[in-house]
Each structure stands twice: as C-alpha cells, then as structure tokens.
Amino acid sequence: MIVTTAGRTNKEMTAYANKVAAELKSPFVLRNDIPVHKLHEQYEQDVLIVGKNRLAIYPKGTEESFFFHPNSAMFRVKRLMRGEHDPFIQAAKLESGMTVLDCTLGMASDSIVASYVVGESGKVTGLEGNEYMAYIMKNGLKTWSSSVSEIDEAMQRIDVKQTEHFAFLTQCEDNSYDVVYLDPMFEETVIESDGIKGLKHFALYHDITDETIAEAKRVARKRVVLKDHFRSSRFEKHNFHVYKRKSAKFHFGVIDPC
C-alpha cells in the first residue's frame, strides 16, 4: 500500500498524508498529477488517497475504490428518531446502556444504528481484520459529518479494533458483552452500497464457524444475534430462533445464552 494525496492538494493535506503513511507504515508518494492507474502500474500496490474530506483506497487491478460512508445507517437512524422500528434493533433487543460486540464490522451500518440506540451510557465495539479497512473505518466514523448530530455522535462513540473476530472472542471474559453480533452475509449484502465497490478485492472474509458461535454464546450476557441468508443451515444447526422477514434476502436469528 502506498499513500498519496488527491489531485488538488496543499501543504496541510500533504502533511496529513505523510501522517497517515507513517501510522500505516506505508511509503508516501508525491502525486504530481499522476493518474491512479499509473500509480498502480508503477508501484504494483494498492493506493490510499488522502482527500479533503475522506480517505479512499484504490485496490490495484481495478478502478473501484473503498471509502467510508454510513450508507443505510443514515435513514435507519432517522426512522428510529421518528419512532419507527428497525429489524436488527428488535432482534437484538437493544436498549440504552447496553454493550454490543459487532464481530463483523464491515461498513458499520449496524454498529452505527446500535450505537445510536445504546447511547452514551452504552458501548459498541466493532472488529475488522484488515488493517487498512480498520484504519479507514476508524477515521471515517470519527470525522464523517452527516449534518445530524445524533448520527455523528453515534458514529464517534464506536470503538474499532483491528483484529480477527475469533481470536478476539477467545480473549474475552464470560458474559463480557450484552449482545454479540455476527454477520457472515457481509460479503453479499454490502457490495452494492456506496463506498465499497472495491472492498471485495482485499477484504478478509472469515467464515462463522461452530467454534465462533460457541465463543459468542460464552461471551454474550444476554443474546447472540446472527444475520444470515434466509436459506442458511446455521440457524437450525445452532438452534437459533429466527425472525423471518417476508421478501428479505436475510433473516436474523437469536440465541439467549442465559
């Protein structure tokens, strides 16, 4: 991975790009108006571009990019603010003050909605295995401006950790989070969203194994929530209670470990 600036840049942006490069232990390259595909050819690496309002990764071999965008979380939180319901929140039975471990952070849509619901007295922790994705997500959640203070504050409260979810779960104490959330559908469901067309080129997709679910049950104080394809065998295999939703590609399944 190399780090450079957007086409139009200034001293402040160049300094910030150097800071990003240092934090990622990646080389900084002066842009000099060189097109992204030429940078790919020259360095044979993915390119992280530091722009005025966002960071974007352009994986080599593609013109697509990956950058943070709250996507569906925006309208989902606005619906909740109007007193409407959200299927994920209902399945997880989330309330103010609860703690949530999102084992498959992805673009953080579910984590953002969860963070809004659990509020300042609660806590949402999101896990991402790829160091560059984790960096983009952590930066985006802290700096994105949605023009809705409740959404911005919910994003800023999310604690992003760069780690593989099974390894993290094994290090957790029993009953250390109210809700543990697993979303193996991430690869299929998010590629259509803004900001992540390039994600499939380098994201880490760790399957949800039997051992992962066993660890999730140990760590969850109140509930394990699984989002999976409506035809998934995981629901029956692990005795999840399924919230079936008409015309939805995926359902939520829950286990109450207590």
Number of C-alpha atoms within 10 A of each C-alpha: 20 20 26 26 26 24 15 11 16 12 8 10 17 20 12 17 24 21 14 21 20 13 10 15 12 14 13 19 17 13 18 12 11 11 11 22 16 10 18 20 11 9 13 15 15 20 23 28 23 23 18 14 10 16 22 23 25 24 24 22 13 14 12 17 21 23 22 24 21 24 15 17 21 17 12 19 25 15 13 15 13 9 9 10 13 13 13 20 15 12 20 23 13 20 16 15 15 21 25 27 26 24 26 25 26 26 31 26 20 22 27 28 27 29 32 27 21 19 20 14 10 19 24 25 19 26 21 27 20 15 15 17 24 21 18 19 24 22 16 21 24 16 15 17 15 14 8 11 10 15 21 20 19 24 29 17 20 22 16 20 20 17 16 17 23 18 11 14 23 15 10 15 11 15 18 17 23 20 28 30 24 25 21 18 19 16 15 11 14 19 15 10 13 16 20 21 18 20 22 16 16 14 16 17 17 12 12 18 12 12 11 18 22 13 20 30 23 21 25 28 19 20 25 27 27 28 22 22 19 20 10 13 10 18 21 11 9 14 11 17 16 19 17 12 12 9 7 9 13 19 21 24 25 22 23 14 15 10
